Amino acid sequence: MMYNIPGRTGSNIAPETIARIAEKVPSLVAVKEATGSLDQASQIAALCDITILSGDDSLTLPLMSIGGR
């Protein structure tokens, strides 16, 4: 699982980068998205078939509405 938490690392992993890594690393099956951006989560969902988990409690339900788990 990849953990995208720019609030703690100071760097955001772009949706395109997540999709490229998911394509090249078959053992990567999920990303925990903690950017606070539903737009970013939607882009990830559109670019690849990786499981998107909520890393932000307040966005769990909205994330599930766009296909997250």
N, C-alpha and C positions, 0 to 999 in steps of 0.2 A: 504494500500500500504506500502510495505517495501522500505526503501530508503538506498541503499548501497553506501556510500560515504566515502571511507577510507581516502581520502585526508583531510577530516575535522574531522573525528572521530579517526583516527589513527588505525583503525581495519577494516579488510575486512571480509565480510560475505561470506564464501565459498559456491560454488554452491550446494554442497551436503547438507549444512545446510539450504539453501533457499528451496531446494526441500523437505526436511523433514518438515520444518515449513509449507510450502504450503499444504502438505498432511494432517497435523494435524489441521490446522486452515483454514477451508473452506471459511471463510470471507476474507482471504488474496487473492486478485485477481491479484495483480501486484507488480512488483519490478522495482524501478527506479535505473538503473545501472549506476553508475558514477565512475567505476573503471578505465575506459579508456582501457579496455581489451575486444576485440571482442572474444577472446578465452573463457573468463569467461562467457560472454553472451551466446555463443554457447553451453557451458556446461549446463547452466541453462535451455536453450531451450530443450536440449536432455534429461534432467532429470525430467522435470515436464511441465505441461501445464499452466504455469502462464504467464500473459502478461508481456513483458519486454519493459520498456520505457527507452529512452535514457536520461541519466543525464549529458551527455557531448555533447554539441552542435556540435563539430567537428566530432563526430562519429554517428550522427543521421542517415544519409543516409547509411553508412556501416552496422549499426545495423538493419536497416529496411531490408537490403538484406539478413539477416540471420533469419528474422521472427519477429524482434522487431517492435514496433509501435512508 
